[in-house]
Amino acid sequence: MRPTPSAAELEELRESVLRTCRDFGHEYYVRASDAGDNARGLWRALGGVGALGAGISAEYGGAGAGVEALAAVAESIARAGLPLMLIALSPAVCATMIDGFGSPAQKAEWLPGLADGSRVLGFAITEPDAGSNTHNIRMRARRDGGSWVLSGQKYYVSHVDNADALLTVARAEDGLKVFIVPTGAPGLTGQPIAVEILSPERQYSVFYDDVRLDSSAVVGADAGMAVLYAGLNPERIVSAALLNGIARYAIDIAAAYARERTVWSVPIGAHQAVSHPLARAETALTASRLLTESAARAFDRGETGGVEAAMAKLTASEAASAALDAAMQTLGGNGMSREYGLATLHGLVRLFRIAPVSSEMLLNHVAHKRLSLPRSY
């Protein structure tokens, strides 16, 4: 169980992150996306103010505040127009797995650098033929003396060019295991995937051609699926928080525009056709933030929290989609202009209805676990 940060502590964290991010702004996000440079400058700045270590144990350089604090960080960077997907991966998935299940040596090697931003981990689970079904993972891990040898392919792995290692899920004789695979390991190669979104982070297919690892590369030894699940719920919660921040960013731009833009002698915000979609978006965002907060607190209390995390991510993806659409409609033609910083996020928001975990699979999970309906998967 993680200590629950107070409302004042969370607000102080949000303000610190917002101050840092506003020195960069959405224009930086666009430039970094065009350059494909993973927004390293922003990442180092976030590490410098302690934002990336919000959920990492204090003994390894973090704040030890849990997923609720990390969600506050994610929401704040997106609210500033800088929605880096990496925040839901390196600090949320990977650091949580290592902090919870890593050996003392793994924790000492990785957690301080993850907390200060000097090191980055990627997460490799998706495969071309497995989709959302982790039980169909085909990547093999076989023992060879005192080593492990990994063979197979991963698909849609983010920021491989920016990561020091990839936490890789592979199937061994006794079930799924998570391995720390250095990106410079012999036999590991990556090929970029052309994706129609504006993002500083590239997506990759990654090929493991008999990649040999020391036995110490396994995270959690025999913990198996528990290691994997430890990281998946934080990924969904922090992704939800990131989407909430995008919604806040979009609504704020649209509301300011609607108050100032005058047509036929009155501001356009006086017309219900403009104000009602924004009011609905604001209402949906408020509900989504409450669900996300509830899911984060459940996880930090040590509860499984899978249903709550699924609900939060599902609701946030829908709220962000509605908010961005309403905002772009409010601005009319300006909504499609890069200058106003809305259309630049359209592809990313749409992606979050597919990953991590599609909306359909999240609904399946809620139906089965909360309503006791028969499994369809």
Salt bridges, closest charged atoms under 4 A:
GLU11 OE1 - ARG14 NH1 3.65
ASP34 OD2 - ARG338 NH1 3.10
GLU68 OE2 - ARG297 NE 2.96
GLU75 OE2 - ARG289 NE 2.53
ASP99 OD2 - ARG2 NH2 3.09
GLU109 OE2 - ARG119 NH1 3.98
GLU127 OE2 - LYS154 NZ 2.85
ASP129 OD2 - ARG138 NH1 3.57
ASP144 OD2 - ARG212 NH2 2.82
ASP161 OD2 - ARG202 NH1 3.04
ASP174 OD2 - LYS177 NZ 3.35
ASP222 OD1 - LYS177 NZ 3.82
ASP252 OD1 - ARG248 NE 3.07
GLU282 OE1 - ARG248 NH2 2.72
GLU293 OE2 - ARG297 NH1 3.63
GLU303 OE2 - ARG301 NE 2.87
GLU308 OE2 - ARG370 NH2 3.26
